[in-house]
Amino acid sequence: MSEPVLEITGLTVAIRGAQILRGVDLVLEAGRIQGLAGESGSGKTMTGLAVMGLLPAGADVGGAITHGKQDLLALPPRRRNALRGTEIAMVFQDPSTSLHPMLSAGAQLTDHLRHHLGLGRAAARERAVELLDRVRIPDPASALRRFPHQFSGGQRQRIAIAIALACSPKVLIADEPTTALDVTVQAGVLHLLRDLASEMGLAVLLVTHDLGVMSAIADRVAVMRSGEVVENGDRFQVFTAPAHPYTASLLASLPGAAGGVQTLDDVRALEEL
């Protein structure tokens, strides 16, 4: 077992009297990807938002989210905000909405770096080029001058990942990061997340409704239903011998391998196309 970086214990969330999460337990480990799967409304995205401290105003939250021996839920807002983007970062489903359309990629990266790390203009630009290169954006120096609409959907998501990684966080929440992408581009982004987790020792929570995506890169897979984790185990065990009937029903609905990304070998094969 790798080093625990973040532990979610008995997490509950209620909004305006409606119970959304009902005692979620998860452990995120350095260098490993914890998948969180489930149908729409199961609570998986709400779990990621709770970790980030981005729940709607008035949400009633219980349990604990422990990172670095401190319970994030018990921190004052100012301290919690300081951790967002530096220790814990998030990549959202649609990069077209998470990237500012009127700012260049360079402006969005360097503003983030200067705000959080206090870097000067030249140092921030150098770091931005390194980040774009790391997420495999071609000709990263010239890419800094381009605007989001001048990149493909897959490249925009890579830029969003670069922004999330700018301050070298220990935890990355990836919420449906490939839903808006076609299967070949999806494979490249998944491959990138896998490599970043291994190379940087990132603890990744991959939120998705797509078990095909989950089977491609997750080390462990948790399955949510109605705000609860009904199964959580090693990827191979969950996909070959599911312990919960709900997991078995989700797996039974998967298309054949020709219908989507199913294994890491498929990801690597598509990456080479």
Secondary structure, DSSP 8 states (H G I E B T S, - for coil): ---EEEEEEEEEEEETTEEEEEEEEEEEETT-EEEEE--TTSSHHHHHHHHHT---TT-EEEEEEEETTEEGGGS-HHHHHHHBTTTEEEE-S-HHHHS-TTS-HHHHHHHHHHHHH---HHHHHHHHHHHHHHTT-SSHHHHTTS-GGGS-HHHHHHHHHHHHHTT--SEEEEESTTTTS-HHHHHHHHHHHHHHHHHHT-EEEEEES-HHHHHHH-SEEEEEETTEEEEEEEHHHHHHS-SSHHHHHHHHT---GGGS--SHHHHHHHHT-
